[in-house]
Amino acid sequence: MKRTQSLGSQQKSALDSLSKIAAPVAEFAMLLGLSIAEIEVILRESAVRAMARIQLEKSSRLSISGISASTGLSRTIVSRILKSKKREQSVNGNRGQFTNRVLSAWHRDPKYTDSNGEPATFTIFGKGPTFESLVRKYGGGLPLRPILDELIRMGAIEMLANQTVKARSSIAIARGLDVEMIESIGNRVSELLSTMVENLKSESSTKFVATAYADRVPIESLGLIRREVTNRGANLLSNIEETIFPNDKSGTGKRRQSVNNARRVSVTIFYYDAESLPEHRRVASVSRKNLKRK
């Protein structure tokens, strides 16, 4: 009985932890214009490859049926994932956000492009190619206004005079996110989670992961704490690079020959404070201009 309660407690903790991890991951994905369907594809493929690695750690043979039993995916899907060399999921495909489906069609459907193949500028309502007809065809059944408002909010389209709209980009993605920043998030988060998961699997050779925290810090003290953490963290990382890490510059001879025996090592320090929000936060209403059919 105790064993059953222990397993149930572990499962509940696992679900709670996954919910906490999923929240910033979902926000990150939405900012990048990814849809739930695309996230599901990534999760399925990652789960299959993770189970394959776990199997190979204990045996030299992969079991498609075993992976299927563990993941809940059919053997056909498992086989297809393992045979594929690299995931190639387009954010503008049929699985993408409805906003991005509309933008993608605006750039490729000849009915909505000009003579140069560029997205045409047209009115929201009216006869012929309009934003309304574009949304009706590619918007997944959603009303026109929420798609229009979301694309304007993301800076993907521009509202001109006389209810005319112009496409500014082929994908709705949050401004300020460049490729280097996106890749940095992927690298740092995956490294932290991978380290903690490895520690969860092995008690004999755990890697250092520690947190200093306080539950009740006065808001007026946060500025000072941020500065101290930034300064001390920068000094610590600099000291690690200079005194602990070996010279990482490309060399010749024996140094270059031993590169195959090397591993990538990283140390990351981050500061976090939880923003306290009222349970029922009052959101200021923003008026929007009504659209009129002519």
N, C-alpha and C positions, 0 to 999 in steps of 0.2 A: 504493500500500500504506500509506504514511504517512497519507494522507487517511482511509482506512478505520479505521486505528488511532485517529486523532484523534476521529472521530465516535463510535467505540465507547467511548473514554474519556469523551467528553462525556456520552454516554447513561448510563454508569455513575455519573458524578458527579451527573447530574440525578436519577437514581433514589435515590442516597444522600441527596441534599439533600431530596427529597420525603419520604423516610422520616423524616428529622429533623423536618420541618415537620409531618408527619401525626401524630406522636406526641402533642404537646400539643393539637392540634386534635381528635384522637379522644378524649382525656381530657376536654376541654372539652365535646364533644358528649355523651359518656356522662353527665357530671354534669348536663347539661340534659335528660336523658331522651330524647335522640334515638337513632334506630337506624341501623344501617349502611345500610339501604335509603333512609332519608331523606338521609343524607350523600351517597349515590350520586346521588340526584335533584338535589341542590344542585350537585354536581360536574359532572354532565352539562349542566345549564343554564348554569353559569358557563363551561364550556369552549366551548359553542356561541356564547354572546354574546361571549366573548373573541376567537374566530376571526372573528366578524362585524366586530368593531372593527378587527382587523388587516387584514381585506380592505378596509374602507372607508378605511383610512389610505393605501392604495395605489391604490384604484379607487373610482369612484362607484357601483359595481354589486355587489350581493351574489350569491354563487354558492352555492346550496344544495348542489350536488354537491361543490363544493370543500370546504365545511365538513364534509360527510359523509365525504369522503376523509381529511381531517385528523384528525377526532375518532373515526372508526370507528363513528359512529352512523348509522342509516338516514336517508334523506332525509325520510321521514315524521316521524320524531322531531325532526329539525332544524327542519323547517317549523313543527311544532306549538310548539316552544319560541320561535321567533322571532315567531310570531303572538300568543303570549300576552303580555299586558302586564305581569303581575306574578306571581311564584311564590306560590302559596297551598298550602303543604304543611302539613297538620295533624299535630302531634306525637301526636295521639290517634287517627290514622287506622289503616288496616289495615297500614301499613308501619312502625308504631311499635314500640318495645320491647315484648316480651311482658308485662313488668310494667305498662306503661302501657296496654296493651290490656285487661288484667284490671281496672285501676282505672277506665278509661273505661266498660267494660261495667257495672261495679258502680254507676256513677252514672247510666246511661241505660237499662239493661235493666229493664223493669218487674218481672221476676221477682226482681230483687235490690235493689229500692228499696222504701221504705215508702209509706204512704198519702199523704205529702207530697211524694213524688218524690225524697226524699233517700236516699242509700245506706243500706241496712238493716244492722243489727248482727246477725250470726248466728254459729253455731258453725262450727268448721273441718270437722268430720265430722258425719254424721247424715242424717236424712231431709229432703226438701224442699230449699229454697235453702240451700246451705252454701258455704263458701269452696272446698271440694274440687270441687263441681260447677261453680263459677265458673271455677276454673283449668282444669278438664277441658274446658270449652266455649271459653274464650278464651286459654288459656295456650300455644297452639301446640305441644301435645304434651309440654311440659316437666313434670317431676315437681312435685308441690305444694310440697315443702319449700324448694327453692332460690328459688322465687318468693315464698313467705312470708317467708323470711329476708331477701331483698333489699328487700322493701317495708317491713319493720320497720326495717332498717338505714337506709333513706332517710327514715324518719319518715313514710311515706305511710299506714301503717296502725298500729293499736295493738292489742296482745294484751291482752285482758281476762281476767277469771276464767273458770274452767271451759272453757278453750279456745275462748273467744269472741273474734271480731275485729271491729274498728270502723275504717271508712275515715276518714282525717284530711285527705286531699287528693285531687284528681282526677288528679294527675300526680306521678310520682316524680322529684323534682328535689333536688339537694343544697341543704341549708339554708345560708343566708348569702349566696346568690347573688341579688341583687336586679336589677331591670331595668336600672337605671343602670350597675351594674357589668358586666352582660352586654354592653350596648351599648358601653361604654368599651373592652372587650376587642376587640370587632369593629372599632371605629374605629381603634384604635391599631395593631393587628396588620395590618389591611388597608393602612393608610397606609405602614407600614414596608416591607411586601412590595411594594406598588405602586411605591414609590420605587426599591427595589433592582432590580425588573424593568425599570423605565424606564431605569435606568443600564446594565442589561445590553443593552438594545436600542440605546442611543445613546451614543457616546463623545464627542460634541461638546458636549453640554449636560448633563453629569452633575450630580446633586444630592448634597449633602453627606451621606455616611454613613460613620462611622468608629467604631472600637472600640479601647479601651485594655484590654489584658488581660495577665495573668500566669498561667503554668501551675502554679506551685507556691507557693501562698500558705498559710502556717501557719494552721490553724483558729483559733488564739487571736488572730489579727490581723483576723479577719473583722468583728468588732463595730466596731472603730475605722474600718475601711474603709467599712462601711455608713454610719456617722455622717458621715464626711467627704464621701462621695458625695452623701448626702442634703442636707447643708448647702450644699455647693458647687453642686450641681445646682439647688437651689431658688433660690440667689442668681443663678445664670446665667439661669434662666428669667425671674426677676423683672426682671433687667437687660434682657433681650431685649424683654419686653413694654413696658418703660418707654422704651427708647431706640431700638429698631429697628422694632418694629411701629408702624404709624400708629394714631392714635386710632380705636378700633373702636366707639365709641358712635354710636347712631343720631342722624343730624343732619337738617338741612332744606336746602332749596335745592339748590345745586350738589353738596353732599356726598351727598345722597340720590339725585340724578339719576345719579350715577356708579356706583351700586351694581352695575349690570349688568356693569360692566367689572372687577369685583373678583374675587379668588380667595381661597379659604380656605387659610391657611398655618398649619402646626403644627410645633412642635419638641418632641420627646419624649426624655427622658433616663431610662434604666432601669439598674438594677443587677442582676447575675446572678452566682450562684456555683453550680457543679455539685456536688451532694451526692455524696460518694463512698460507694458501697455495696459490701459484699463480693459477690463473684460468686455465691456461694451463701449468701444471707442466710437465717438461721434465723428462721422465722416461728412465733411462739408460738401453740400450739393453744388455741382457745377452745371450751370445752364448751358444748353447747346442750341445752336441755331436750327430751326426747323427747316426741312427740305420741302420744296413745293414742286408738284408736277405742273408742267406747262401745257 
